[in-house]
Structures are given as C-alpha cells and as structure tokens.
Amino acid sequence: MTPPTITIVTLLIGTSLQACILYYLNNLQKIGCECAMNSKRNFIFGYTIFNILFGVTNLFTDKVTKFLTKYPAAIFGLSVLMITNIIVTLLYIEDIKKANCKCSESVFRDMMYYLAIINACLYALGGLIALYGLYMFSTIMKK
C-alpha cells in the first residue's frame, strides 16, 4: 500500500531537516569545534540518525505502522525519546551559546533551536488536546 501524498511530503521535509542537523553536527566535529563537543551533541547525533532511518523505513514499508499499532507502548517510548531529544537539543544550544562557542555559529544551529521550540509547542498542544478529550470522555460517561 502506497502512503498518502501528504505523508510522503511530510517525511521528505522532515528527513531533509534531519539531514541538515546531521550535516551541522558532523561539520562541528570536522572543523574541530571542541567547545561544541559533548555528550548532548552525541545524543542528538544518534537520535537524528535513528529518526532518519525510522522515517525512511516508514516511507517504504508499513511494517513500522503495524508494529506501532500492535505495541502501543512503543509509541510511548518513541514519545519519551522525542521529548528527551527536544530537551537535550535546547540545553545543548544553550550550553554552546553560554560558552560563546564561535565555531558553532550557524544558521543550522538556529534551525535546530527553532525546530525544538516548535516540536515542544506541538507536543504541549497535543497533550492539552488529549487532556481535553479525556475530560470530555469522562463527562459523557457520567451521564
């Protein structure tokens, strides 16, 4: 089964943004930007590779969707990983800005920051919608 066009476009945009992040993080290592090398960078790098592989796999096969449907706890685990990545990314960028790390200055660093903020807002909005849905459900069940 071919995924819907919107899914393909979304995955391609997401993969492109993730590739930019990988390029930036890899470039920091190439140029020897020591003030930007820490465990947070390594976590973001590993998560980004995982996210690209996950997205590409999801694009070409429906096995990921079937797995997530069969094991909803995996969705929870992926959500925790995503939230962790958002927090680590924001902390990482704050750290390298505080360290006045000139070699890390890039439009990609700013892009990472804004993407993390957007993702955090989307997760917060999703959480509020879920809470509202639970409230509405409990109200209906009381009647």
TAJO-V298812 format. One record per residue. N is the residue number from 1. RES is the residue in one small letter. D_LAST is the distance of its C-alpha to the last C-alpha in whole Angstrom. Layout:
n=N res=RES d_last=D_LAST
n=N res=RES d_last=D_LAST
//
This chain:
n=1 res=m d_last=42
n=2 res=t d_last=43
n=3 res=p d_last=40
n=4 res=p d_last=39
n=5 res=t d_last=41
n=6 res=i d_last=39
n=7 res=t d_last=39
n=8 res=i d_last=42
n=9 res=v d_last=43
n=10 res=t d_last=41
n=11 res=l d_last=42
n=12 res=l d_last=46
n=13 res=i d_last=45
n=14 res=g d_last=43
n=15 res=t d_last=46
n=16 res=s d_last=49
n=17 res=l d_last=47
n=18 res=q d_last=47
n=19 res=a d_last=51
n=20 res=c d_last=52
n=21 res=i d_last=50
n=22 res=l d_last=52
n=23 res=y d_last=56
n=24 res=y d_last=55
n=25 res=l d_last=55
n=26 res=n d_last=57
n=27 res=n d_last=60
n=28 res=l d_last=59
n=29 res=q d_last=61
n=30 res=k d_last=64
n=31 res=i d_last=65
n=32 res=g d_last=65
n=33 res=c d_last=62
n=34 res=e d_last=62
n=35 res=c d_last=60
n=36 res=a d_last=57
n=37 res=m d_last=58
n=38 res=n d_last=55
n=39 res=s d_last=52
n=40 res=k d_last=50
n=41 res=r d_last=52
n=42 res=n d_last=52
n=43 res=f d_last=48
n=44 res=i d_last=48
n=45 res=f d_last=50
n=46 res=g d_last=49
n=47 res=y d_last=45
n=48 res=t d_last=47
n=49 res=i d_last=49
n=50 res=f d_last=46
n=51 res=n d_last=44
n=52 res=i d_last=46
n=53 res=l d_last=47
n=54 res=f d_last=43
n=55 res=g d_last=43
n=56 res=v d_last=46
n=57 res=t d_last=45
n=58 res=n d_last=41
n=59 res=l d_last=43
n=60 res=f d_last=45
n=61 res=t d_last=43
n=62 res=d d_last=40
n=63 res=k d_last=40
n=64 res=v d_last=39
n=65 res=t d_last=35
n=66 res=k d_last=35
n=67 res=f d_last=36
n=68 res=l d_last=33
n=69 res=t d_last=31
n=70 res=k d_last=32
n=71 res=y d_last=32
n=72 res=p d_last=29
n=73 res=a d_last=31
n=74 res=a d_last=34
n=75 res=i d_last=32
n=76 res=f d_last=31
n=77 res=g d_last=34
n=78 res=l d_last=35
n=79 res=s d_last=33
n=80 res=v d_last=35
n=81 res=l d_last=38
n=82 res=m d_last=37
n=83 res=i d_last=36
n=84 res=t d_last=39
n=85 res=n d_last=41
n=86 res=i d_last=40
n=87 res=i d_last=41
n=88 res=v d_last=44
n=89 res=t d_last=45
n=90 res=l d_last=44
n=91 res=l d_last=46
n=92 res=y d_last=49
n=93 res=i d_last=50
n=94 res=e d_last=50
n=95 res=d d_last=52
n=96 res=i d_last=55
n=97 res=k d_last=54
n=98 res=k d_last=55
n=99 res=a d_last=58
n=100 res=n d_last=59
n=101 res=c d_last=60
n=102 res=k d_last=62
n=103 res=c d_last=62
n=104 res=s d_last=58
n=105 res=e d_last=58
n=106 res=s d_last=57
n=107 res=v d_last=54
n=108 res=f d_last=53
n=109 res=r d_last=52
n=110 res=d d_last=50
n=111 res=m d_last=48
n=112 res=m d_last=47
n=113 res=y d_last=46
n=114 res=y d_last=44
n=115 res=l d_last=42
n=116 res=a d_last=41
n=117 res=i d_last=40
n=118 res=i d_last=38
n=119 res=n d_last=37
n=120 res=a d_last=35
n=121 res=c d_last=34
n=122 res=l d_last=32
n=123 res=y d_last=31
n=124 res=a d_last=29
n=125 res=l d_last=28
n=126 res=g d_last=26
n=127 res=g d_last=25
n=128 res=l d_last=23
n=129 res=i d_last=22
n=130 res=a d_last=20
n=131 res=l d_last=19
n=132 res=y d_last=17
n=133 res=g d_last=16
n=134 res=l d_last=15
n=135 res=y d_last=13
n=136 res=m d_last=11
n=137 res=f d_last=10
n=138 res=s d_last=9
n=139 res=t d_last=7
n=140 res=i d_last=6
n=141 res=m d_last=5
n=142 res=k d_last=4
n=143 res=k d_last=0
//
